[in-house]
């Protein structure tokens, strides 16, 4: 599917559980990686929001009840990122983030990108 990528930075707000989200209106099409669950809810997108949003995953979020689901997203996105960069192996994993954060650009069940 094709989704939109913003040209301006989001206004992040810290949400409970170590998850933050910043949302905006779409302006440019990009490709997406879809999952069989609602990513927006997992990364703290406000209920009722439509369109892309940036949320972050940290060790606290991975320790929550959604751990397996978030770990799956990070594993799949890490593999896709490694392929896109021509790396032999991924550098982003779905476990043991330590003091790092992974920012995910999501839209419903679609992951549009990540930044570690």
HUJO-V256371 format. One record per residue. N is the residue number from 1. D_CENTER is the distance of its C-alpha to the mean C-alpha in Angstrom with 1 decimal. Layout:
# HUJO-V256371
n->N d_center->D_CENTER
n->N d_center->D_CENTER
This chain:
# HUJO-V256371
n->1 d_center->16.6
n->2 d_center->16.5
n->3 d_center->14.3
n->4 d_center->14.8
n->5 d_center->13.5
n->6 d_center->14.9
n->7 d_center->17.6
n->8 d_center->17.6
n->9 d_center->15.4
n->10 d_center->13.9
n->11 d_center->15.8
n->12 d_center->13.7
n->13 d_center->15.1
n->14 d_center->14.9
n->15 d_center->14.7
n->16 d_center->16.3
n->17 d_center->15.0
n->18 d_center->13.3
n->19 d_center->10.4
n->20 d_center->10.5
n->21 d_center->9.7
n->22 d_center->11.3
n->23 d_center->12.3
n->24 d_center->14.8
n->25 d_center->16.8
n->26 d_center->16.1
n->27 d_center->18.6
n->28 d_center->18.0
n->29 d_center->17.2
n->30 d_center->14.7
n->31 d_center->14.0
n->32 d_center->11.2
n->33 d_center->10.5
n->34 d_center->11.4
n->35 d_center->11.4
n->36 d_center->14.3
n->37 d_center->12.6
n->38 d_center->11.0
n->39 d_center->7.3
n->40 d_center->8.1
n->41 d_center->10.6
n->42 d_center->8.8
n->43 d_center->6.8
n->44 d_center->10.1
n->45 d_center->10.5
n->46 d_center->14.3
n->47 d_center->16.2
n->48 d_center->17.8
n->49 d_center->15.4
n->50 d_center->15.3
n->51 d_center->13.3
n->52 d_center->10.1
n->53 d_center->8.5
n->54 d_center->6.6
n->55 d_center->5.8
n->56 d_center->6.4
n->57 d_center->7.4
n->58 d_center->11.0
n->59 d_center->14.0
n->60 d_center->15.0
n->61 d_center->12.0
n->62 d_center->12.6
n->63 d_center->16.2
n->64 d_center->15.8
n->65 d_center->16.8
n->66 d_center->13.4
n->67 d_center->13.5
n->68 d_center->14.3
n->69 d_center->11.6
n->70 d_center->8.7
n->71 d_center->11.0
n->72 d_center->11.3
n->73 d_center->7.8
n->74 d_center->8.0
n->75 d_center->11.5
n->76 d_center->11.2
n->77 d_center->8.8
n->78 d_center->11.2
n->79 d_center->14.1
n->80 d_center->13.3
n->81 d_center->12.8
n->82 d_center->16.1
n->83 d_center->17.8
n->84 d_center->16.9
n->85 d_center->18.3
n->86 d_center->21.2
n->87 d_center->20.7
n->88 d_center->22.6
n->89 d_center->19.9
n->90 d_center->16.3
n->91 d_center->15.6
n->92 d_center->12.3
n->93 d_center->12.9
n->94 d_center->11.8
n->95 d_center->14.7
n->96 d_center->16.4
n->97 d_center->14.2
n->98 d_center->17.3
n->99 d_center->17.1
n->100 d_center->14.0
n->101 d_center->10.5
n->102 d_center->7.3
n->103 d_center->5.5
n->104 d_center->2.2
n->105 d_center->4.6
n->106 d_center->5.3
n->107 d_center->8.9
n->108 d_center->10.4
n->109 d_center->10.2
n->110 d_center->8.8
n->111 d_center->5.8
n->112 d_center->7.4
n->113 d_center->6.6
n->114 d_center->5.8
n->115 d_center->8.4
n->116 d_center->10.2
